[in-house]
Amino acid sequence: MGRVTASLADLPLRDDLRGLTPYGAPQAPLPVALNVNENTHPVPDAVASDILDDIAVALRDVNRYPDREFTALREGFAQYLGHGLTADRIWAGNGSNEVLQHILQAFGGPGRTAFGFAPTYSMYPLIAQGTGATWVAGAREPDYTLTAEEAVAQVEAVDPDVVLLCAPNNPTGTPLGLDVIEAVYDAARGIVVVDEAYQEFAPRDSASALTLLEGRPRLAVSRTMSKAFAFAGARVGYLAADPAFIDALRLVRLPYHLSALTQAAAVAALRNSDVMLGMVEEIVEQRDRITATLEALGYEPHESWSNFVLFGGVADPKETWRKLYDRGVLIRDVGIPGHLRVTAGTEAETTAFLDALASIGSGS
């Protein structure tokens, strides 16, 4: 009997999902992959051994469902974040994307609007659309910054149910002042989420939006272990918010959504946070080295408080991307005219990227 294969157009897909393409960066087995903002440093051996010990213990009870409230992990995150936070103000999921999805499921949905300032993280509109909400993109200044006045005017004009603020912003690396976050919160009727996925790479004296949580029950600050903790493959994201906000997320999460093995690995990684975060200084050093060298080569790097650099002055981004690819270096074309983005990797990876770019020629 012959096999009949249907196309996507043949299936009764939701009308609002037709024509969309799934999220995904190019994946290729190249020697130097600096395209998806991973921490390219491996987990230190001593920490890996400690994590494996905890996973081995968790395996003994893996026939049972995990702690639905992931209590030990929430306590670990509260201790790591500080600011007087307690476990009842912490939530976690399989990567920060699932945490954001929980927020959109609880506070977005059909007939509601999610809003962010473009260009920003490309998953925001996909999560909004996937949960049935309407995505509306605001605008930034030509240098990708935002002032409180501009942000408030746009938020008041759209009146969104959920505002997503990426700080520092992806894909631009742009910092966001606390004054902007405060002003947006005061102007917004709905939920305000500050996505601090890259906060650990910001200057040490820069204040986190965590300082704004007290007295703001509609505010949430999300983080991830994928970047500074070199835990991208473990898929662990989390947020801090008012306990009532956390209760809302319980309404939409799937039962036992964090496996016992994920919880064990994350708790062990947090226990070793000092060692894990030791990689951050080296990454920041390489990021700043990239910025300085790009300038010397005639490109236009933007200020970055993250683990990547967006740079302009690229006459033909697709051609430059391909030439780097042919030299064994994978970076990201994020669709901004005249720009490319590169992750700050190890010293050797950074050198390989800079040497490859120099061999292509200077910026426009």
N, C-alpha and C positions, 0 to 999 in steps of 0.2 A: 504493500500500500504506500503510495507516494506521500511525502510530508508536505503539508501546506504551511507556508510561512506568511503571517500577516505583517503588514507595515503598521507603523504607529497611527497613520491616518485611518486605518481600518478599525481601530479600537475606539470604544466610547469614552475617550478622554474628556476631562472637563474642558469646556470651551476656553476658559481663561488660561489654560496651560498649553493650548495649541500654538505651535510656532516658537515655543521657548526652547532654548538649548541648555543642557545641564552644565553646572559649574565644573571647571577642570582646567588645570594648567598642563602644558605639554609635559609628557613624561618620556625620557629617553635615557638610555644607559651610557651617559657621557661621563668622562673622568671628573668634571667639575660641574656640579648642579647647584646653581645659585638663583633659582627662579621662584621658589615658593616660600621664602622667608622662614625656612627651617633654621634651627640651630644645628649647624653642620658638625659641631663637636660631639663625639660620642659620650655617653654617660660614663663617668669615671669608673674604673674597675672596682674599686672598693665599694662604691655606692651601688653598682650593679649587683655585687654579691649580696649586699644587705637587702636589696629589693627582692632578689631571688629567694632569700631565706624566708621573707614574709609571704611571698607567693606560695612557697612550699607548704607553709603552715595553713594558708587559706585553702589549698587543694584538699586537705584532709576532710574539709566540710563542704566540698563543692557539690556534693549530692543534695545539699539543702539550699534553699533560696538565701540570697545575701540579706544583710541588714537593709531593709527598705529605706530607712532614714539615713544611711551611711554616716552614722553618728561620729565615729572616730575620725573620718575624713573631714567632716564639717568642723570638728574641733581643731583639727590640724590646720585647716585653712584660716580659721579665726585667729589662731595663735600666730600664723605666718603674717597675716595682714596687719595685725595690731589694731590701733585706733580704738581700742576698747570693744572691739566686736566680739560677739558671742556666737555659739553654734546655731542658735535659733535665727540668726540673721544671715546665714550662709546657705547657698544652694549650689549644686554641682550637676554636671551632665557629661555625656560622651563628647567632649570637645565643647568649646565655647559656642559653636554653631548650634548644638542641641539646646544649650541654655538660652540662646537667643530665640530659637524656635519655640521653646516653652513660653517665653514672654509674648511672642506674637500670637501663639495659640490662646493664651489667657486674656490678652488685652487688645489683640488685633482681630483678625477674622473678617468674614464677609460684611460689607457695608462700612468698614473702618479703614483708616488711612495710616500708613507708616511713612515717615519722612526722614531724610538725611541730606547732607550737603555734599553734592557731587563735585569732583570725583571722590568716591569713598569705597569702602569694602564692597566688592561685587556680589557677595553673598546676601547682603541686606535686601535688595529687591527680590532675589530668588526665594529667600525665606518668607518674605512678606507675601509674595504671590502664591507660594506653596501652601500657606495657611489661609488663603482667601482674601487677604487684605490688599488694598490698592497702594502701590508704591508711588510716592511723589518725590522727585529730586529737586533740592534747592541748589543754589550756586555759591561758589567761593570767589574770593579775589583772584586776580591772575597769578599771584604767588601762592595760592591755595590757603591763605589765612582766612580767619573769620573775626569780625569785630562783634561785640555784644549787640550793637545797634542793628547791624545788618542781619544778624541771626534772629533777633527778636522780630524784626519786621517780616521776615520770611515765615517764621513760625506762626505769627498772628494771621498772616494772609492765608495760610493753608489750614490752620486749626487742626493739626493731626492728633490721632489717638495715641500714637507712639512716635517718639523722636529718638533716633539713633545717632549718637555722637561718637565718632572714632577718635580717640585721643591717647597717643599720637595717631594721626590719620594714616590709614592704608588706602591707596598706594603711594601717598606723597611724603609720609614721614613728618608731616606738619604738626607742631604742638598746638594745644588748645588751652587757652587761659581759663582759670577757674571762674573769672568774671563772666565769661561767655556762658559757661555751664549754669551758673547761678541765674543769669538773665533769662536763658532759655527755659529753665525750670519755672521761674516766676511767670513767664509769658504763656507757657503751655498749659493746656487743660488736662492732657493725658499723661502717659508714662514717659519718663526721660531715662534713656539708657546710655551710660558712658562706657564705651568699650575700650578698656585699657589693656588690650592684648600685648602691647609693647612697652608698658609702663616701666618695666625694670631696666630698659635701655635709655630712659630719659635721664637728664642730669640728676645727681643725687639730691640736690637741694630743691628740686621741683616738687610741688605739692600734688598729691593724688586727689582725685574726686572723692575718695573715701572720706576726706575731711568734711565733705558737704552733706553726708548722709543724715546726720542728726536733725530731726525735725522736718525731714523731707520724705514722706512716705511714698511718693510717686517716683522716687529716684532709685536707680539700681546701677551698680558699678560692676562690670564683668571683667574677668581675667582669664588667662589660659596657662596651662603648664607646657604648651607646645613650643614656646619660644625660649624664654630664659632657662627653663628647666630641661631643655632638650628631650621633651617627652611627646613629640608630635605623634609618634606611632601608638602611644598609650591612650590617646584621645580622652583628655581630662580638661574640662573647663569649669568655671565656677563664678559665682557672683555674690555680692553683699548688698543687702537691702533691708527694709523694715520687715519684722516678722510677719506682718499681714501680707506683704508682697510675696513672701516665701509661701505662705498658705495658698495663695492664688495659683502658684506654679504646681502645687501638689494636685490640683484639680485636673491638670492636663498631662502630667507625666505618665509614662507607661509603668506598670508595676515592676519593681525590682530593676529599674533601668540601668543601674550601675552594678556591674558584676562584682562578685567577691574578689576576683583576681585584680580587677581595675582598682578597687578600693585599697587592697593591700599594697599594690605597687605605688599608688599615689601617696599613701600614708608614709611609706618608707622613704620616698623621694623627699617629702616635706621634712622628715626627720633629718635629712641630710642637706637641707636647703643651703647652708653656708658653703658646702663644697660645690653643690650644683650651680649656685649663682657665681662661683668663682670664674666661670666662663664668660660672664657678661662683660667684664672689663676688657678682656682680649677682643671680644666682638666689637665693642665700642671703639677700641683702638683701630681695628681694621676698617670699620665704617668711616672713621675720620680720615684714615689713610686713603680710602677710596675717594672721598670727597676732594681732598687736596690734589690727588693725582688727576682726577677728572678735570679739575680747573686748569691744571698745568697742560693738559692735552687739548684744551679749548672747548670742553663741554661745559654745561651749566647745571651743576648739581644743586638740588634744593636742600634747604636745612632739614635735617632728619634727627628725630629723637627716638628712632626705632632701630632695628637691626638690618636695615636696607637703605639704599639710596636711589631716589628717582632723579634722573638727569636728563636735561634737555640739550638742545644744540645738536640733535641727531638728524642729519639731513634726510636719511632714509632708514627709519627704524627697522623695517622688515629686512632690508639688505644687510644692515649692521648685525641684526640678530642672527641671520643666516651665516654670515662670515664668522661670527663667534662660535656658532654651532659647529661649523666645519673645523674649527680649531679646538673642539672638545670642551667648549664652555657654554653652558645653558643658562640664559638669564630670561627676563620676562618682558614681553611687549604687552603693556597693560591697556593699549588702545588710546593713549593720550598722544595727539599729534606731536611729532618731533621728540618723543621721549622714550626711554627704556628704564627698567628698574633692575637693580642687582642686589642680591642679599650679601651681607658681610659674612664671609665664611672664615675659615682658618687662615693663618698667614700664608700658607702655601696656596690655598685656593684663591685668595685675594691676589696674590702675585700672578697666578696663572691668568686670571681675568684681566688684570691691568696690562700684562705683557701682550695678551691676545688683542686687546683693544688698541694698544699702541701700534701694533703691527698693521692694523687696519688703516689708521690715519687719525688725524685730529678732527675735532668737532666742527660743526658748521659755524 
